[in-house]
Amino acid sequence: MKKENKNISRRKFLGNSLKASIGTTLAVNFPMIVPASVFGKNAPSNRINVASIGCGRISVSHDMTGVARYAGARIMAVCDVDRNRANAGVAAVRSNYEKMAQFNGGLKGDWNIKVYYDYKELLENKDIDAVHISLPDHQHAIVGVHAVNAGKDVYLQKPASLTIEEGRILTNAVKKSGRILQMGSQQRSVDPWPQFKRACELVRNGRIGELKTVEVGLPGDPGGGNKTPMHVPDSLNYDAWLGATPEIYYTEDRVHAIDSSAKGITSRPGWLRCEQFGAGMITGWGAHHIDTAHWGMNMEYSGPVEIWGNASFPTDDPTYNGLWDVHGIFRTEALYANGVHMIVSNELPNGVKFIGTEGWIWVTRGNYRVTDTDPVADSNGIKPIDASSPKILQSVIGSNEIHLYESSEQHVNWLDCIKTRQEPSAPVEVGHRSCSACLLHHIAMKLKRKIYWDPVNEVFKNNDAEATAMLSRSRRKKYDF
């Protein structure tokens, strides 16, 4: 039998596996006489083969560990354009499986993990069923499209795209391919934050009356960064790292720390503060909190119709000589077709506040961090979930009321859905809509005036050529879709 035919048979087996074989996580721990890795639901022929594209801080500290929790999957390959990071990624995978061996059917960290330095070569491997993409923002949509076109199911870190145009291209490609794409919008899963689903269900079921206003608090980013040109490290394919964005000289504060130690991998990278690669905190954290706002507003498949506001940028100062140029302090606002008014600002507490005619509900992550650089709630009495009245939080959602999607953990939900072929908790259209809302706020920041948006057709009204030009960016052909 040819290898490709064997792989097709295995994929069919995965797609038809029983629901009882799904979702074995760390919560399950029982003695076994015969290892589950030899027979049964977690046998090699029944496992989802996953590859890690990107081996930076989010990948090693969050995505790799999330996949390792799942007994019915294994990470069999890693890829990074930085050879040091790719090699460190192998070590991280092995370390995770050594820690999780008692829970995942006896998997050890000593089996062969293939290393790639070009994700396109990885996508050619027919034995790989799925990939998690943990790359800088400017790579998300393009690599995501290439992955689904190669027949892979995808876990994609947020935000969905660098531009609204790229987000639509990604969304259309996923729908056409029939693949399962899960956005890394972890606030939609009850592990580790059950308060977000709870808050949104209470709002959707009218516990605060008619929703009028949503306040979203996000951090800002400081200026700074060393602009001095540097020699490109031998370990890094810098041209591939730039991807479709313009060529520009290398300096470490534009990319990431070239260090194979844990500190070098997990430290906050400089690209997060460069507009060439993203929009700053408005998408970095906005993709989470605006997504939660949309969930509670019942606007997951739409967007605002009017957006306005202001922001300060380091480059507004003619004497500024730093590298980083994303927004700092800001306040933007938006109006939705249902009349809800959204306010987004760094001056608001980090989280989401739903304000209605009969009260309010507040929700945030609390003191839990995904990475060491995540902002957390202040220690001055801010609660993960709060309301204008204790009765609101004590309210029981009846069987005949709205019950939102139940997801245990974001990676587990994705892997479950690969087997069932059901829609995941954060499908691509939802991820695109939350990201596009963030990008609309960013466009309003840059233009410093009101813009008018048609969320159905995804175009600006009033023939606004200046705003329309910001829906897309030019891309280098050799790294394009």
FENLIN-V283717 format. One record per residue. N is the residue number from 1. RES is the residue in three letters. PSI is psi in whole degrees, -180 to 180 (999 if undefined). BURIAL is I if it has 16 or more other ideal C-beta (glycine too) atoms within 10 Angstrom, else O. D_FIRST is the distance of its C-alpha to the first C-alpha in whole Angstrom. Layout:
n=[N | N]
res=[RES | RES]
psi=[PSI | PSI]
burial=[BURIAL | BURIAL]
d_first=[D_FIRST | D_FIRST]
//
This chain:
n=[1 | 2 | 3 | 4 | 5 | 6 | 7 | 8 | 9 | 10 | 11 | 12 | 13 | 14 | 15 | 16 | 17 | 18 | 19 | 20 | 21 | 22 | 23 | 24 | 25 | 26 | 27 | 28 | 29 | 30 | 31 | 32 | 33 | 34 | 35 | 36 | 37 | 38 | 39 | 40 | 41 | 42 | 43 | 44 | 45 | 46 | 47 | 48 | 49 | 50 | 51 | 52 | 53 | 54 | 55 | 56 | 57 | 58 | 59 | 60 | 61 | 62 | 63 | 64 | 65 | 66 | 67 | 68 | 69 | 70 | 71 | 72 | 73 | 74 | 75 | 76 | 77 | 78 | 79 | 80 | 81 | 82 | 83 | 84 | 85 | 86 | 87 | 88 | 89 | 90 | 91 | 92 | 93 | 94 | 95 | 96 | 97 | 98 | 99 | 100 | 101 | 102 | 103 | 104 | 105 | 106 | 107 | 108 | 109 | 110 | 111 | 112 | 113 | 114 | 115 | 116 | 117 | 118 | 119 | 120 | 121 | 122 | 123 | 124 | 125 | 126 | 127 | 128 | 129 | 130 | 131 | 132 | 133 | 134 | 135 | 136 | 137 | 138 | 139 | 140 | 141 | 142 | 143 | 144 | 145 | 146 | 147 | 148 | 149 | 150 | 151 | 152 | 153 | 154 | 155 | 156 | 157 | 158 | 159 | 160 | 161 | 162 | 163 | 164 | 165 | 166 | 167 | 168 | 169 | 170 | 171 | 172 | 173 | 174 | 175 | 176 | 177 | 178 | 179 | 180 | 181 | 182 | 183 | 184 | 185 | 186 | 187 | 188 | 189 | 190 | 191 | 192 | 193 | 194 | 195 | 196 | 197 | 198 | 199 | 200 | 201 | 202 | 203 | 204 | 205 | 206 | 207 | 208 | 209 | 210 | 211 | 212 | 213 | 214 | 215 | 216 | 217 | 218 | 219 | 220 | 221 | 222 | 223 | 224 | 225 | 226 | 227 | 228 | 229 | 230 | 231 | 232 | 233 | 234 | 235 | 236 | 237 | 238 | 239 | 240 | 241 | 242 | 243 | 244 | 245 | 246 | 247 | 248 | 249 | 250 | 251 | 252 | 253 | 254 | 255 | 256 | 257 | 258 | 259 | 260 | 261 | 262 | 263 | 264 | 265 | 266 | 267 | 268 | 269 | 270 | 271 | 272 | 273 | 274 | 275 | 276 | 277 | 278 | 279 | 280 | 281 | 282 | 283 | 284 | 285 | 286 | 287 | 288 | 289 | 290 | 291 | 292 | 293 | 294 | 295 | 296 | 297 | 298 | 299 | 300 | 301 | 302 | 303 | 304 | 305 | 306 | 307 | 308 | 309 | 310 | 311 | 312 | 313 | 314 | 315 | 316 | 317 | 318 | 319 | 320 | 321 | 322 | 323 | 324 | 325 | 326 | 327 | 328 | 329 | 330 | 331 | 332 | 333 | 334 | 335 | 336 | 337 | 338 | 339 | 340 | 341 | 342 | 343 | 344 | 345 | 346 | 347 | 348 | 349 | 350 | 351 | 352 | 353 | 354 | 355 | 356 | 357 | 358 | 359 | 360 | 361 | 362 | 363 | 364 | 365 | 366 | 367 | 368 | 369 | 370 | 371 | 372 | 373 | 374 | 375 | 376 | 377 | 378 | 379 | 380 | 381 | 382 | 383 | 384 | 385 | 386 | 387 | 388 | 389 | 390 | 391 | 392 | 393 | 394 | 395 | 396 | 397 | 398 | 399 | 400 | 401 | 402 | 403 | 404 | 405 | 406 | 407 | 408 | 409 | 410 | 411 | 412 | 413 | 414 | 415 | 416 | 417 | 418 | 419 | 420 | 421 | 422 | 423 | 424 | 425 | 426 | 427 | 428 | 429 | 430 | 431 | 432 | 433 | 434 | 435 | 436 | 437 | 438 | 439 | 440 | 441 | 442 | 443 | 444 | 445 | 446 | 447 | 448 | 449 | 450 | 451 | 452 | 453 | 454 | 455 | 456 | 457 | 458 | 459 | 460 | 461 | 462 | 463 | 464 | 465 | 466 | 467 | 468 | 469 | 470 | 471 | 472 | 473 | 474 | 475 | 476 | 477 | 478 | 479 | 480 | 481]
res=[MET | LYS | LYS | GLU | ASN | LYS | ASN | ILE | SER | ARG | ARG | LYS | PHE | LEU | GLY | ASN | SER | LEU | LYS | ALA | SER | ILE | GLY | THR | THR | LEU | ALA | VAL | ASN | PHE | PRO | MET | ILE | VAL | PRO | ALA | SER | VAL | PHE | GLY | LYS | ASN | ALA | PRO | SER | ASN | ARG | ILE | ASN | VAL | ALA | SER | ILE | GLY | CYS | GLY | ARG | ILE | SER | VAL | SER | HIS | ASP | MET | THR | GLY | VAL | ALA | ARG | TYR | ALA | GLY | ALA | ARG | ILE | MET | ALA | VAL | CYS | ASP | VAL | ASP | ARG | ASN | ARG | ALA | ASN | ALA | GLY | VAL | ALA | ALA | VAL | ARG | SER | ASN | TYR | GLU | LYS | MET | ALA | GLN | PHE | ASN | GLY | GLY | LEU | LYS | GLY | ASP | TRP | ASN | ILE | LYS | VAL | TYR | TYR | ASP | TYR | LYS | GLU | LEU | LEU | GLU | ASN | LYS | ASP | ILE | ASP | ALA | VAL | HIS | ILE | SER | LEU | PRO | ASP | HIS | GLN | HIS | ALA | ILE | VAL | GLY | VAL | HIS | ALA | VAL | ASN | ALA | GLY | LYS | ASP | VAL | TYR | LEU | GLN | LYS | PRO | ALA | SER | LEU | THR | ILE | GLU | GLU | GLY | ARG | ILE | LEU | THR | ASN | ALA | VAL | LYS | LYS | SER | GLY | ARG | ILE | LEU | GLN | MET | GLY | SER | GLN | GLN | ARG | SER | VAL | ASP | PRO | TRP | PRO | GLN | PHE | LYS | ARG | ALA | CYS | GLU | LEU | VAL | ARG | ASN | GLY | ARG | ILE | GLY | GLU | LEU | LYS | THR | VAL | GLU | VAL | GLY | LEU | PRO | GLY | ASP | PRO | GLY | GLY | GLY | ASN | LYS | THR | PRO | MET | HIS | VAL | PRO | ASP | SER | LEU | ASN | TYR | ASP | ALA | TRP | LEU | GLY | ALA | THR | PRO | GLU | ILE | TYR | TYR | THR | GLU | ASP | ARG | VAL | HIS | ALA | ILE | ASP | SER | SER | ALA | LYS | GLY | ILE | THR | SER | ARG | PRO | GLY | TRP | LEU | ARG | CYS | GLU | GLN | PHE | GLY | ALA | GLY | MET | ILE | THR | GLY | TRP | GLY | ALA | HIS | HIS | ILE | ASP | THR | ALA | HIS | TRP | GLY | MET | ASN | MET | GLU | TYR | SER | GLY | PRO | VAL | GLU | ILE | TRP | GLY | ASN | ALA | SER | PHE | PRO | THR | ASP | ASP | PRO | THR | TYR | ASN | GLY | LEU | TRP | ASP | VAL | HIS | GLY | ILE | PHE | ARG | THR | GLU | ALA | LEU | TYR | ALA | ASN | GLY | VAL | HIS | MET | ILE | VAL | SER | ASN | GLU | LEU | PRO | ASN | GLY | VAL | LYS | PHE | ILE | GLY | THR | GLU | GLY | TRP | ILE | TRP | VAL | THR | ARG | GLY | ASN | TYR | ARG | VAL | THR | ASP | THR | ASP | PRO | VAL | ALA | ASP | SER | ASN | GLY | ILE | LYS | PRO | ILE | ASP | ALA | SER | SER | PRO | LYS | ILE | LEU | GLN | SER | VAL | ILE | GLY | SER | ASN | GLU | ILE | HIS | LEU | TYR | GLU | SER | SER | GLU | GLN | HIS | VAL | ASN | TRP | LEU | ASP | CYS | ILE | LYS | THR | ARG | GLN | GLU | PRO | SER | ALA | PRO | VAL | GLU | VAL | GLY | HIS | ARG | SER | CYS | SER | ALA | CYS | LEU | LEU | HIS | HIS | ILE | ALA | MET | LYS | LEU | LYS | ARG | LYS | ILE | TYR | TRP | ASP | PRO | VAL | ASN | GLU | VAL | PHE | LYS | ASN | ASN | ASP | ALA | GLU | ALA | THR | ALA | MET | LEU | SER | ARG | SER | ARG | ARG | LYS | LYS | TYR | ASP | PHE]
psi=[135 | 152 | -42 | -40 | -37 | -41 | -41 | -41 | -41 | -40 | -41 | -38 | -41 | -44 | -25 | 5 | 150 | 150 | -26 | -17 | 5 | 144 | 25 | 113 | -169 | -18 | -14 | 125 | 113 | 151 | 147 | 134 | -45 | 126 | 138 | -17 | -9 | -44 | 164 | -159 | -24 | 16 | 154 | -36 | -15 | 0 | 149 | 120 | 118 | 146 | 147 | 115 | 106 | 127 | 39 | -158 | -44 | -39 | -55 | -30 | -14 | -59 | -44 | -42 | -34 | -43 | -37 | -21 | -19 | 117 | -25 | 17 | 161 | 145 | 117 | -7 | 154 | 158 | 139 | 145 | -12 | 113 | -36 | -42 | -39 | -45 | -39 | -30 | -39 | -46 | -39 | -42 | -48 | -42 | -43 | -45 | -30 | -38 | -33 | 1 | -38 | -19 | -24 | 33 | 24 | 10 | 136 | 171 | 20 | 6 | 165 | 124 | 117 | 141 | 131 | 153 | 0 | 115 | -25 | -35 | -40 | -43 | -19 | -14 | 111 | -15 | -14 | 123 | -34 | 156 | 145 | 132 | 110 | 69 | 169 | 155 | -37 | -12 | -13 | -59 | -44 | -48 | -36 | -43 | -46 | -36 | -48 | -33 | -23 | 3 | 17 | 141 | 151 | 135 | 116 | 123 | 147 | 163 | 163 | -30 | 168 | -32 | 163 | -37 | -47 | -35 | -39 | -40 | -46 | -49 | -45 | -38 | -41 | -46 | -41 | -36 | -26 | 10 | 162 | 118 | 123 | 126 | 148 | 53 | 76 | -18 | -8 | -6 | 147 | -15 | 110 | 13 | 77 | -17 | -27 | -48 | -42 | -47 | -45 | -36 | -41 | -42 | -47 | -26 | 16 | 21 | -17 | 21 | -150 | 126 | 129 | -44 | 144 | 124 | 128 | 119 | 125 | 151 | 167 | 178 | 144 | 162 | -177 | -161 | 139 | 121 | -3 | 124 | 143 | 160 | 135 | 126 | 146 | -26 | -13 | 128 | 88 | -35 | -42 | -34 | -41 | -32 | -133 | -7 | 164 | 154 | 138 | 150 | 156 | 137 | 144 | -37 | -8 | -20 | -103 | 166 | 126 | 87 | 125 | -2 | 167 | -39 | -41 | -34 | -40 | 0 | 157 | 122 | 154 | -27 | -25 | -19 | 16 | 123 | -19 | -27 | -6 | 180 | 3 | -156 | -22 | -32 | -33 | -50 | -24 | -34 | -27 | -57 | -36 | -32 | -43 | -42 | -46 | -37 | -48 | -29 | -11 | 43 | 30 | -25 | 26 | -147 | 178 | 161 | -22 | 138 | 138 | 165 | -173 | 159 | 154 | 140 | 143 | -35 | -6 | -25 | 116 | -17 | -2 | 134 | 24 | 177 | -42 | 138 | 14 | 169 | 152 | -120 | 145 | 162 | 118 | 157 | 160 | 151 | 135 | 161 | -25 | 6 | -4 | 136 | 124 | 136 | 128 | 125 | 150 | -15 | -9 | 152 | 146 | 109 | -164 | 132 | 120 | 125 | 123 | -175 | -15 | 20 | -172 | 159 | 134 | 140 | 141 | 178 | -19 | -141 | 8 | 134 | 141 | -44 | 166 | -19 | 2 | 138 | 148 | 168 | 148 | 160 | 9 | 45 | 5 | 127 | 153 | -35 | 137 | 166 | 164 | -21 | 137 | -29 | -30 | -48 | -25 | -9 | 141 | 130 | 117 | 164 | -26 | 9 | -178 | 125 | 119 | 166 | 130 | 116 | 128 | -59 | 145 | -44 | -40 | -43 | -42 | -48 | -37 | -46 | -26 | -38 | -41 | -20 | 26 | 161 | 136 | 178 | -28 | 75 | 169 | -39 | -40 | -44 | -39 | -41 | -39 | -39 | -43 | -35 | -43 | -45 | -31 | -40 | -39 | -41 | -42 | -38 | -45 | -39 | -22 | 39 | 171 | 139 | 153 | 124 | 140 | 100 | -18 | -49 | -6 | 53 | 157 | 144 | 171 | 26 | 46 | 88 | -36 | -45 | -40 | -36 | -20 | 4 | -16 | 169 | 155 | 149 | 142 | 130 | -38 | -12 | 17 | -179 | 999]
burial=[O | O | O | O | O | O | I | O | O | I | I | O | O | I | O | O | I | O | O | O | I | I | I | I | I | I | O | O | O | O | O | O | O | O | O | I | I | O | O | O | I | I | O | O | O | I | I | I | I | I | I | I | I | I | I | I | I | I | I | I | I | I | I | I | I | I | I | I | I | I | I | I | I | I | I | I | I | I | I | I | I | I | I | I | I | I | I | I | I | I | O | I | I | I | O | I | I | O | O | I | I | O | I | I | I | I | I | O | I | O | O | O | I | O | I | I | I | O | I | O | O | I | I | O | I | I | O | I | I | I | I | I | I | I | I | I | I | I | I | I | I | I | I | I | I | I | I | I | O | I | O | I | I | I | I | I | I | I | I | I | I | I | I | I | I | I | I | I | I | I | I | O | I | I | O | O | I | O | I | I | I | I | I | I | I | I | I | I | I | I | I | O | I | O | I | I | I | I | I | I | I | I | I | I | O | O | I | I | O | O | I | O | O | I | I | I | I | I | O | I | I | O | I | O | I | O | O | O | O | O | O | I | O | O | I | I | O | I | O | I | I | I | I | I | I | O | O | O | O | I | I | I | I | I | I | I | I | I | O | I | O | O | O | I | I | I | I | O | I | I | I | I | I | I | I | I | I | I | I | I | I | I | I | I | I | I | I | I | I | I | I | I | I | I | I | I | I | I | I | I | O | I | I | I | I | I | I | I | I | O | I | O | I | I | O | O | O | O | O | O | O | I | I | I | I | I | I | I | O | I | O | I | I | I | I | I | O | O | O | I | I | I | I | I | I | I | O | I | O | I | I | I | I | I | I | I | O | O | I | I | I | I | I | I | I | I | O | O | O | I | O | O | O | O | O | O | I | O | O | O | O | I | O | I | I | I | I | O | O | O | O | I | I | O | I | O | O | O | O | O | O | O | O | I | O | O | I | O | I | I | I | I | I | I | I | I | I | I | I | O | O | O | O | I | I | I | I | I | I | I | I | I | I | I | I | I | I | I | I | I | I | I | I | I | I | O | I | O | O | O | I | I | I | O | I | O | O | I | O | I | O | O | O | I | O | O | I | O | O | I | I | O | O | O | I | O | O | O | I | O | O]
d_first=[0 | 4 | 6 | 8 | 7 | 7 | 10 | 11 | 11 | 13 | 15 | 16 | 16 | 19 | 21 | 21 | 22 | 26 | 29 | 30 | 27 | 29 | 31 | 31 | 34 | 36 | 39 | 36 | 37 | 37 | 36 | 33 | 33 | 29 | 28 | 26 | 24 | 22 | 22 | 23 | 23 | 23 | 20 | 18 | 15 | 18 | 20 | 21 | 20 | 23 | 25 | 28 | 30 | 33 | 35 | 38 | 41 | 39 | 36 | 36 | 39 | 38 | 34 | 33 | 35 | 34 | 30 | 31 | 33 | 30 | 28 | 25 | 24 | 24 | 25 | 22 | 24 | 27 | 29 | 33 | 34 | 37 | 35 | 37 | 36 | 33 | 33 | 36 | 33 | 31 | 34 | 34 | 31 | 31 | 35 | 34 | 31 | 33 | 36 | 34 | 32 | 34 | 33 | 30 | 28 | 29 | 27 | 28 | 29 | 28 | 24 | 23 | 24 | 23 | 26 | 27 | 30 | 29 | 27 | 26 | 24 | 23 | 22 | 19 | 17 | 15 | 15 | 18 | 19 | 23 | 26 | 29 | 32 | 35 | 36 | 40 | 41 | 41 | 37 | 36 | 36 | 34 | 32 | 31 | 31 | 28 | 26 | 26 | 25 | 22 | 21 | 22 | 25 | 28 | 31 | 34 | 37 | 40 | 42 | 39 | 41 | 43 | 45 | 45 | 43 | 40 | 40 | 40 | 37 | 35 | 36 | 35 | 32 | 31 | 32 | 30 | 27 | 27 | 26 | 28 | 31 | 33 | 36 | 38 | 41 | 41 | 44 | 43 | 41 | 44 | 42 | 44 | 47 | 47 | 51 | 49 | 48 | 51 | 53 | 51 | 51 | 55 | 56 | 54 | 56 | 59 | 60 | 62 | 63 | 62 | 60 | 62 | 61 | 58 | 59 | 56 | 57 | 55 | 56 | 57 | 56 | 58 | 59 | 59 | 56 | 57 | 56 | 57 | 54 | 52 | 50 | 46 | 44 | 42 | 39 | 39 | 38 | 41 | 40 | 37 | 39 | 41 | 38 | 40 | 43 | 46 | 46 | 49 | 50 | 48 | 50 | 49 | 51 | 49 | 45 | 45 | 46 | 45 | 44 | 41 | 44 | 43 | 47 | 45 | 42 | 44 | 47 | 48 | 46 | 49 | 47 | 48 | 51 | 50 | 50 | 48 | 45 | 47 | 50 | 51 | 51 | 52 | 48 | 47 | 49 | 50 | 46 | 46 | 50 | 50 | 47 | 49 | 52 | 50 | 48 | 52 | 53 | 50 | 50 | 46 | 45 | 48 | 51 | 54 | 56 | 59 | 59 | 61 | 62 | 63 | 61 | 63 | 60 | 61 | 62 | 64 | 67 | 67 | 68 | 65 | 63 | 60 | 56 | 55 | 56 | 54 | 57 | 59 | 61 | 61 | 62 | 60 | 60 | 59 | 59 | 57 | 57 | 58 | 61 | 60 | 61 | 59 | 60 | 58 | 60 | 60 | 63 | 62 | 60 | 56 | 55 | 55 | 58 | 59 | 62 | 63 | 66 | 67 | 65 | 63 | 59 | 58 | 55 | 53 | 51 | 54 | 53 | 50 | 48 | 44 | 45 | 48 | 50 | 50 | 53 | 54 | 57 | 60 | 62 | 65 | 64 | 61 | 59 | 55 | 56 | 60 | 62 | 66 | 66 | 64 | 64 | 62 | 59 | 60 | 59 | 57 | 54 | 54 | 52 | 53 | 53 | 50 | 48 | 45 | 42 | 41 | 39 | 39 | 38 | 36 | 33 | 32 | 33 | 31 | 28 | 29 | 29 | 25 | 24 | 27 | 27 | 31 | 33 | 34 | 37 | 38 | 36 | 36 | 39 | 41 | 40 | 41 | 44 | 46 | 45 | 47 | 50 | 50 | 50 | 52 | 55 | 54 | 55 | 58 | 59 | 58 | 61 | 63 | 64 | 62 | 59 | 59 | 55 | 53 | 50 | 49 | 49 | 48 | 51 | 55 | 58 | 61 | 59 | 59 | 58 | 58 | 56 | 53 | 53 | 52 | 49 | 47 | 47 | 46 | 42 | 41 | 39 | 36 | 36 | 36 | 34]
//
